[in-house]
Amino acid sequence: MRSARDDQLVRPTVEDEVAAAGSELIGGPVGRRALTGAHWWTPVRVIALVAIGMFALGMVQKLPCYDHGWFFGATTQYTHACYSDIPHLYNGRGFDQGLIPYFDRVPQSVGGGMDYLEYPVLTGLFMEVAALFTPGGGSLQHREQLYWFVNAGMLLACTAVIVMCAARTHRRRPWDALLVALAPAFALTATINWDLFAVALTAAAMLMWSRGRTVLTGVLIGLAAAAKLYPALLLGPLLVLCWRAGRPRAFLTAAGGAVAAWLAVNLPVMFTHDATGFHIREGWAKFYVFSKERPVDFGSLWLFISEHTGSSMDDVNVYAILLMILGCLGLGALALSAPRRPRFAQLAFLTVALFVLINKVYSPQYVLWLVPLAALARPKWRDFLVWQTCEVLYYLAIWLYLAYTGSGDKHQGLPMDGYQLAIVAHLLGTLYLCALVVRDILKPERDVVRRDGSDDPSGGVLDGAPDIFVLGSARRERHAEPSGGTRVKWGTGSHDA
């Protein structure tokens, strides 16, 4: 039976003081008698349009590079903070020559030491499709501009998918997706690289899990992991949460779907055959070899340590793997011993954030991995904006540091000391948000998503399920209330239970 609570969407301008203050720009908080969802301006549509507008502003911010910075001047693209990999790799990985990723070797003259494309298979397919839609003719510069523009259009579609999935994952809280749509770091980094494709698949996987579609969840996670490695980490939280709830079949179904989907897109590219038999294709393995052999790089904790200790950090892979294992064990213990089973979004955010914090490189666009998860894990505007401020500072700092190192004796930009402060700001900002999510797990009464009595709106089969296995003094939630609520349908004004 539907309750009044189920029929009413949570309004951030009512429960969040920062959202309420910000709403004064458009007339103030929504009144209690306002009709939401009864006209064309449904939450999903509003959020999608806001996201498209922010994405367009991010494209405008790249205008100095589109016109000049990507092609002329050693540091122009850094001083204007508008760098993107996309136009550079159009020629640098042979797309302008019609080379097929993973099968054709990139000429040494353009590859810069990279003989094959160093991205996972589905990202390579995304790049290849964009190249096929890029008109030929004209100068190389003109075609690189068009290639970036085509990719931007495809990434805009990914952005729409991300915010629409985020708006629908928590049925009664669609407006939390405004955090994603308005995130400044999201707009700034959206067209640096191709990460949004994997983020969109991951957001869709989160939505499908919230709807109890375990097979489709696994398939989407597998496809996302074939575009970027990090989405595979979501299987860890699902394992622990399903273990605590006594739902191993749900996890095994999702994991099986993920493995099958990953193999389906990788196997056709993975192997080559010659007179001596089958071998792993060198082009397919490039991403994994490059990831293993890549030294300590920009933005990482390890770069900060290396600069302060003088160590070359030759064993950084060992350190990072050990820390990742220890961190995952700690998160597993937290999930099994918390007084109430953590929400899936909370544990997913913490797991991906752990990977980001201990990785040996932190590219500015990696923030895209966390933005949708953060909006679902901790939909609190003040904390989200504190974190975003740190990420924007890092975004500016990395380009100013590259301008400093690339300007010769002029040294125009940010020196190493300033750049290291920006690394610390990024690390502390992410740790700050992680600490708040951990606090919400240990004190579930502080969790804004559960404030109305919900259990786990993104939990799917876990939502309202009793606890079967717990550690320590954790109580067994045998009567948790499922998170009922309104299903926000794609692009319509109707709702169902």
C-alpha positions as CSV (number, residue, x, y, z in Angstrom):
1,M,0.0,0.0,0.0
2,R,1.4,3.4,-1.0
3,S,2.0,5.9,1.8
4,A,2.1,9.7,1.8
5,R,5.9,9.3,2.2
6,D,6.1,7.3,-0.9
7,D,4.3,9.9,-3.0
8,Q,6.5,12.9,-2.1
9,L,9.9,13.5,-3.6
10,V,12.6,14.8,-1.2
11,R,13.3,18.4,-1.9
12,P,16.9,19.5,-1.2
13,T,15.9,23.1,-0.7
14,V,13.9,21.9,2.3
15,E,16.4,19.6,3.9
16,D,19.7,21.2,2.9
17,E,20.6,24.7,4.1
18,V,23.1,25.3,1.3
19,A,20.6,24.3,-1.4
20,A,18.0,26.5,0.2
21,A,20.4,29.5,0.2
22,G,21.4,28.8,-3.4
23,S,17.7,28.6,-4.5
24,E,17.3,32.3,-3.7
25,L,18.9,33.0,-7.1
26,I,15.8,31.4,-8.7
27,G,13.1,32.5,-6.3
28,G,13.7,30.6,-3.1
29,P,12.9,27.1,-1.9
30,V,10.0,25.1,-3.3
31,G,6.9,25.5,-1.2
32,R,5.1,22.5,0.3
33,R,2.1,23.0,-1.9
34,A,4.1,23.0,-5.1
35,L,3.1,20.5,-7.8
36,T,6.2,18.6,-8.8
37,G,6.2,16.2,-11.7
38,A,2.7,17.3,-12.8
39,H,3.9,19.3,-15.8
40,W,6.6,19.1,-18.5
41,W,9.4,20.3,-16.1
42,T,10.0,17.0,-14.4
43,P,13.1,16.6,-12.2
44,V,14.8,14.3,-14.8
45,R,14.3,16.8,-17.6
46,V,15.4,19.8,-15.5
47,I,18.5,18.0,-14.4
48,A,19.3,16.8,-17.9
49,L,19.0,20.4,-19.3
50,V,21.2,21.8,-16.5
51,A,23.8,19.1,-17.2
52,I,23.8,20.0,-20.9
53,G,24.2,23.7,-20.1
54,M,27.1,23.0,-17.8
55,F,28.7,20.7,-20.4
56,A,28.3,23.5,-23.0
57,L,30.1,25.9,-20.6
58,G,32.9,23.4,-20.3
59,M,33.2,23.4,-24.1
60,V,33.3,27.2,-24.2
61,Q,36.1,27.0,-21.6
62,K,38.1,25.0,-24.1
63,L,37.7,27.6,-26.9
64,P,41.2,29.2,-26.5
65,C,42.7,25.7,-27.2
66,Y,40.2,24.9,-30.0
67,D,41.2,28.0,-31.9
68,H,44.9,28.1,-31.0
69,G,46.3,26.4,-27.9
70,W,46.3,22.8,-29.1
71,F,48.3,23.6,-32.2
72,F,50.6,26.6,-31.5
73,G,52.8,27.6,-28.6
74,A,54.4,25.3,-26.2
75,T,52.4,26.2,-23.1
76,T,49.3,28.0,-24.4
77,Q,47.0,25.0,-23.7
78,Y,48.3,25.0,-20.1
79,T,48.1,28.7,-19.3
80,H,44.5,28.7,-20.5
81,A,43.8,25.4,-18.6
82,C,42.1,24.0,-21.6
83,Y,44.2,20.9,-22.5
84,S,42.6,17.8,-24.0
85,D,44.0,14.5,-25.0
86,I,41.4,14.1,-27.8
87,P,42.8,16.2,-30.6
88,H,46.4,15.2,-29.9
89,L,45.7,11.5,-30.1
90,Y,43.7,11.8,-33.4
91,N,47.1,11.9,-35.1
92,G,49.2,10.5,-32.3
93,R,47.5,7.1,-32.4
94,G,46.9,7.0,-36.2
95,F,43.2,7.6,-36.4
96,D,43.7,10.2,-39.1
97,Q,45.5,7.5,-41.1
98,G,42.7,5.0,-40.7
99,L,44.7,2.6,-38.5
100,I,42.6,0.1,-36.6
101,P,43.3,0.1,-32.8
102,Y,45.1,-3.0,-31.4
103,F,45.6,-4.5,-34.9
104,D,47.7,-1.8,-36.6
105,R,51.0,-0.6,-35.1
106,V,51.3,3.2,-34.7
107,P,54.2,4.7,-36.7
108,Q,57.1,5.8,-34.5
109,S,57.0,9.2,-36.1
110,V,53.6,10.1,-34.6
111,G,53.3,7.7,-31.7
112,G,55.8,9.3,-29.4
113,G,57.1,6.0,-28.3
114,M,53.6,4.4,-28.0
115,D,53.4,1.7,-30.6
116,Y,49.8,0.7,-29.9
117,L,46.7,2.4,-28.4
118,E,47.0,2.3,-24.6
119,Y,43.3,2.2,-23.8
120,P,40.9,-0.7,-23.1
121,V,39.0,-2.1,-25.9
122,L,35.6,-0.3,-25.6
123,T,37.3,3.1,-25.2
124,G,39.3,2.3,-28.3
125,L,36.0,1.5,-30.1
126,F,34.6,4.8,-28.9
127,M,37.6,6.6,-30.3
128,E,37.3,4.7,-33.6
129,V,33.6,5.4,-34.0
130,A,34.3,9.1,-33.5
131,A,37.1,9.0,-36.1
132,L,34.7,7.4,-38.6
133,F,32.2,10.3,-38.0
134,T,35.0,12.9,-38.4
135,P,34.8,14.4,-42.0
136,G,37.9,14.0,-44.1
137,G,39.6,16.7,-46.1
138,G,41.2,19.9,-45.1
139,S,44.3,20.4,-42.9
140,L,45.3,18.1,-40.1
141,Q,44.5,20.9,-37.6
142,H,41.0,21.2,-39.0
143,R,40.4,17.5,-38.8
144,E,41.7,17.4,-35.2
145,Q,39.2,20.2,-34.3
146,L,36.4,18.2,-35.9
147,Y,37.5,15.0,-34.1
148,W,37.3,16.8,-30.7
149,F,33.9,18.2,-31.6
150,V,32.5,14.8,-32.6
151,N,33.9,13.3,-29.4
152,A,32.4,16.1,-27.4
153,G,29.0,15.4,-28.9
154,M,29.3,11.7,-28.0
155,L,30.5,12.6,-24.5
156,L,27.6,14.9,-24.1
157,A,25.3,12.0,-24.7
158,C,27.2,10.1,-22.0
159,T,26.7,13.0,-19.7
160,A,22.9,12.9,-20.2
161,V,22.9,9.2,-19.4
162,I,24.9,9.8,-16.3
163,V,22.6,12.5,-14.8
164,M,19.4,10.7,-15.8
165,C,20.6,7.4,-14.2
166,A,21.7,9.3,-11.1
167,A,18.3,11.0,-10.9
168,R,16.5,7.7,-11.0
169,T,18.7,5.5,-8.8
170,H,17.3,6.9,-5.6
171,R,13.6,7.0,-6.4
172,R,12.5,9.7,-3.9
173,R,15.7,11.8,-4.4
174,P,16.0,12.7,-8.1
175,W,17.2,16.2,-7.2
176,D,20.4,14.8,-5.8
177,A,21.6,14.4,-9.4
178,L,21.9,18.2,-9.5
179,L,25.1,17.7,-7.6
180,V,26.4,15.9,-10.7
181,A,24.9,18.3,-13.2
182,L,26.3,21.4,-11.5
183,A,29.7,20.0,-10.4
184,P,32.3,22.4,-11.7
185,A,35.1,19.8,-11.9
186,F,32.7,17.7,-14.0
187,A,32.3,20.5,-16.6
188,L,36.0,21.3,-16.6
189,T,37.2,17.8,-17.2
190,A,34.4,16.3,-19.3
191,T,36.3,16.6,-22.6
192,I,39.9,16.0,-21.5
193,N,39.7,12.3,-22.2
194,W,37.1,9.5,-22.8
195,D,36.3,8.6,-19.2
196,L,32.7,9.7,-19.4
197,F,31.9,6.6,-21.5
198,A,32.9,4.3,-18.6
199,V,31.2,6.6,-16.1
200,A,27.9,6.4,-18.1
201,L,28.0,2.6,-18.2
202,T,28.8,2.5,-14.4
203,A,25.9,4.9,-13.7
204,A,23.6,2.7,-15.7
205,A,24.8,-0.4,-13.7
206,M,24.0,1.4,-10.4
207,L,20.5,2.2,-11.7
208,M,19.9,-1.4,-12.8
209,W,21.1,-2.8,-9.5
210,S,18.7,-0.4,-7.7
211,R,15.9,-2.0,-9.8
212,G,16.9,-5.5,-8.9
213,R,18.2,-6.3,-12.4
214,T,21.2,-8.3,-11.3
215,V,22.1,-9.8,-14.7
216,L,22.0,-6.5,-16.5
217,T,23.9,-4.9,-13.7
218,G,26.7,-7.4,-14.2
219,V,26.7,-6.9,-18.0
220,L,27.0,-3.2,-17.6
221,I,29.8,-3.5,-15.1
222,G,31.7,-5.8,-17.4
223,L,31.2,-3.4,-20.3
224,A,32.3,-0.5,-18.2
225,A,35.4,-2.4,-17.1
226,A,36.2,-3.0,-20.8
227,A,36.2,0.8,-21.2
228,K,38.1,1.7,-18.0
229,L,39.4,-0.6,-15.2
230,Y,37.9,1.1,-12.2
231,P,34.2,-0.1,-12.6
232,A,35.3,-3.7,-11.8
233,L,35.8,-2.5,-8.3
234,L,32.1,-2.3,-7.7
235,L,32.0,-6.1,-7.5
236,G,33.8,-5.8,-4.2
237,P,31.1,-3.9,-2.4
238,L,28.4,-6.1,-3.9
239,L,30.2,-9.2,-2.6
240,V,30.4,-7.9,1.0
241,L,26.9,-6.5,1.1
242,C,25.4,-9.6,-0.4
243,W,27.4,-11.7,2.0
244,R,26.0,-9.8,5.0
245,A,22.5,-10.0,3.6
246,G,22.7,-13.7,2.7
247,R,22.2,-13.0,-1.0
248,P,25.1,-14.9,-2.6
249,R,23.0,-15.7,-5.7
250,A,22.5,-12.0,-6.5
251,F,26.2,-11.4,-6.4
252,L,27.2,-14.5,-8.4
253,T,24.7,-13.5,-11.0
254,A,26.1,-10.0,-11.3
255,A,29.7,-11.2,-11.3
256,G,28.9,-13.8,-13.9
257,G,27.3,-11.2,-16.1
258,A,30.3,-8.9,-15.7
259,V,32.8,-11.6,-16.6
260,A,30.8,-12.7,-19.6
261,A,30.3,-9.2,-20.9
262,W,34.0,-8.4,-20.5
263,L,35.1,-11.5,-22.3
264,A,32.6,-10.9,-25.1
265,V,34.2,-7.6,-26.1
266,N,37.8,-8.5,-25.3
267,L,38.2,-12.1,-26.7
268,P,37.8,-11.0,-30.4
269,V,40.7,-8.6,-29.9
270,M,42.7,-10.5,-27.3
271,F,44.3,-13.3,-29.4
272,T,46.3,-13.5,-32.6
273,H,47.3,-16.6,-34.5
274,D,50.4,-17.5,-36.4
275,A,52.3,-20.7,-37.3
276,T,53.3,-21.3,-33.7
277,G,49.8,-21.1,-32.3
278,F,47.6,-18.6,-30.4
279,H,49.2,-15.6,-28.6
280,I,48.0,-12.6,-26.6
281,R,47.8,-9.8,-29.1
282,E,50.5,-7.2,-28.3
283,G,48.1,-4.3,-29.2
284,W,45.4,-5.6,-26.8
285,A,47.9,-6.1,-24.0
286,K,49.3,-2.6,-24.3
287,F,46.9,-1.0,-21.8
288,Y,47.8,-3.5,-19.1
289,V,51.5,-3.5,-19.8
290,F,51.5,0.3,-19.9
291,S,49.6,0.5,-16.6
292,K,52.1,-1.9,-15.0
293,E,55.2,-0.2,-16.3
294,R,54.1,3.4,-15.9
295,P,56.2,5.2,-13.3
296,V,55.0,7.5,-10.6
297,D,53.2,10.3,-12.3
298,F,51.3,13.6,-11.8
299,G,48.9,14.1,-9.0
300,S,49.6,11.0,-6.9
301,L,50.4,10.5,-3.3
302,W,53.5,8.7,-4.5
303,L,54.8,11.7,-6.5
304,F,54.5,13.8,-3.3
305,I,56.4,11.2,-1.3
306,S,59.0,10.9,-4.1
307,E,59.7,14.6,-4.3
308,H,60.1,14.8,-0.5
309,T,62.2,11.7,0.0
310,G,64.2,11.7,-3.2
311,S,63.2,8.0,-3.8
312,S,62.5,6.9,-7.3
313,M,59.7,4.7,-5.9
314,D,60.6,1.7,-8.1
315,D,58.4,-0.6,-6.1
316,V,55.4,1.6,-6.3
317,N,53.2,-1.2,-7.8
318,V,53.9,-3.4,-4.8
319,Y,53.1,-0.5,-2.4
320,A,49.9,0.4,-4.2
321,I,48.6,-3.2,-4.4
322,L,49.3,-3.8,-0.8
323,L,47.6,-0.6,0.3
324,M,44.6,-1.5,-2.0
325,I,44.3,-4.9,-0.4
326,L,44.6,-3.6,3.1
327,G,42.1,-0.8,2.3
328,C,39.6,-3.2,0.8
329,L,39.9,-5.5,3.8
330,G,39.2,-2.5,6.1
331,L,36.2,-1.6,4.0
332,G,34.9,-5.2,4.2
333,A,35.3,-5.2,7.9
334,L,33.5,-1.9,8.1
335,A,30.6,-3.2,6.0
336,L,30.2,-6.3,8.1
337,S,30.5,-4.7,11.5
338,A,28.6,-1.4,11.0
339,P,25.5,-1.1,13.1
340,R,23.4,-1.1,10.0
341,R,24.3,-2.5,6.6
342,P,25.9,0.3,4.5
343,R,24.2,1.5,1.4
344,F,25.7,0.2,-1.9
345,A,26.5,3.8,-3.1
346,Q,28.4,4.5,0.1
347,L,30.6,1.4,-0.1
348,A,31.1,1.9,-3.9
349,F,32.2,5.5,-3.4
350,L,34.7,4.5,-0.7
351,T,36.2,1.7,-2.8
352,V,36.7,3.8,-5.9
353,A,38.0,6.7,-3.8
354,L,40.5,4.3,-2.2
355,F,41.7,3.4,-5.7
356,V,42.0,7.0,-6.7
357,L,43.9,8.0,-3.6
358,I,46.6,5.2,-3.8
359,N,46.9,5.0,-7.6
360,K,50.3,6.0,-9.0
361,V,48.8,8.7,-11.2
362,Y,45.9,11.1,-10.8
363,S,44.8,12.7,-14.0
364,P,42.4,15.6,-13.5
365,Q,39.5,13.7,-15.3
366,Y,39.6,10.9,-12.7
367,V,37.3,13.1,-10.6
368,L,34.6,12.1,-13.1
369,W,34.7,8.6,-11.6
370,L,33.7,9.8,-8.2
371,V,31.2,12.6,-8.9
372,P,28.1,10.4,-9.5
373,L,29.0,8.1,-6.6
374,A,29.6,11.0,-4.3
375,A,26.2,12.4,-5.1
376,L,24.5,9.1,-4.2
377,A,26.7,8.4,-1.2
378,R,26.7,11.8,0.5
379,P,24.1,14.1,-1.1
380,K,25.0,17.1,1.1
381,W,25.7,20.3,-0.8
382,R,28.2,21.8,1.6
383,D,30.4,18.8,1.8
384,F,30.2,18.2,-2.0
385,L,31.2,21.8,-2.7
386,V,34.2,21.6,-0.3
387,W,35.4,18.6,-2.2
388,Q,34.8,20.2,-5.6
389,T,36.7,23.3,-4.6
390,C,39.7,21.1,-3.9
391,E,39.4,19.4,-7.2
392,V,39.1,22.7,-9.1
393,L,42.2,24.0,-7.4
394,Y,44.0,20.8,-8.5
395,Y,42.7,21.2,-12.0
396,L,44.2,24.7,-12.3
397,A,47.4,23.7,-10.5
398,I,48.3,20.8,-12.8
399,W,48.1,23.0,-15.9
400,L,50.0,25.9,-14.3
401,Y,52.7,23.5,-13.2
402,L,53.1,22.1,-16.7
403,A,53.2,25.7,-18.0
404,Y,56.0,26.4,-15.5
405,T,58.0,23.4,-16.5
406,G,57.4,24.0,-20.2
407,S,58.3,27.6,-20.4
408,G,62.0,27.2,-20.2
409,D,64.0,29.8,-18.3
410,K,60.9,32.1,-18.0
411,H,59.3,29.7,-15.5
412,Q,55.8,31.2,-16.0
413,G,53.3,29.2,-13.9
414,L,53.2,27.3,-10.7
415,P,56.5,25.8,-9.3
416,M,56.7,22.4,-7.7
417,D,56.1,23.6,-4.2
418,G,52.8,25.1,-5.2
419,Y,51.8,22.1,-7.2
420,Q,52.5,19.8,-4.2
421,L,50.2,21.9,-2.1
422,A,47.5,21.3,-4.8
423,I,48.1,17.6,-4.6
424,V,47.7,17.8,-0.8
425,A,44.4,19.7,-1.3
426,H,43.1,17.1,-3.7
427,L,44.0,14.3,-1.3
428,L,42.6,16.0,1.8
429,G,39.4,17.0,-0.1
430,T,38.8,13.4,-1.1
431,L,39.7,12.1,2.4
432,Y,37.3,14.6,3.9
433,L,34.4,13.3,1.9
434,C,35.4,9.7,2.6
435,A,35.5,10.4,6.4
436,L,32.0,11.8,6.3
437,V,30.7,8.7,4.4
438,V,32.4,6.5,7.0
439,R,30.8,8.5,9.8
440,D,27.4,8.0,8.1
441,I,28.0,4.3,8.0
442,L,29.0,4.1,11.7
443,K,26.2,6.5,12.7
444,P,23.4,5.8,10.2
445,E,21.2,8.3,11.9
446,R,23.5,11.0,10.3
447,D,22.9,9.6,6.8
448,V,20.6,12.1,5.0
449,V,19.3,9.4,2.6
450,R,18.1,7.4,5.6
451,R,16.6,10.3,7.4
452,D,13.1,9.4,6.2
453,G,13.3,5.8,7.3
454,S,14.6,4.4,4.0
455,D,17.0,1.5,4.1
456,D,19.0,1.5,0.8
457,P,17.3,3.1,-2.2
458,S,20.1,2.0,-4.5
459,G,20.4,-1.5,-2.9
460,G,18.0,-3.4,-5.2
461,V,17.7,-6.9,-3.7
462,L,19.5,-5.7,-0.6
463,D,17.0,-3.0,0.2
464,G,15.2,-4.0,3.4
465,A,16.8,-7.4,3.4
466,P,17.6,-8.9,6.8
467,D,21.2,-9.3,8.0
468,I,22.5,-12.9,8.0
469,F,26.2,-12.5,8.7
470,V,27.7,-9.7,10.8
471,L,30.9,-9.1,12.7
472,G,31.3,-8.0,16.3
473,S,28.5,-6.2,17.9
474,A,26.6,-5.2,14.8
475,R,22.9,-5.8,15.2
476,R,21.0,-7.9,12.7
477,E,18.5,-5.7,10.8
478,R,15.7,-8.2,10.4
479,H,12.9,-5.7,9.9
480,A,14.5,-2.9,7.8
481,E,11.9,-1.1,5.8
482,P,12.4,-1.3,2.1
483,S,12.8,2.1,0.4
484,G,9.5,2.5,-1.3
485,G,8.9,5.6,-3.4
486,T,8.2,7.1,-6.7
487,R,9.8,5.8,-9.8
488,V,10.8,8.7,-12.0
489,K,10.3,7.6,-15.6
490,W,12.6,8.8,-18.3
491,G,11.3,12.0,-19.8
492,T,7.7,11.6,-18.6
493,G,5.6,13.2,-15.9
494,S,4.1,9.9,-14.7
495,H,5.2,7.8,-11.7
496,D,4.6,4.3,-10.5
497,A,5.3,2.4,-7.3
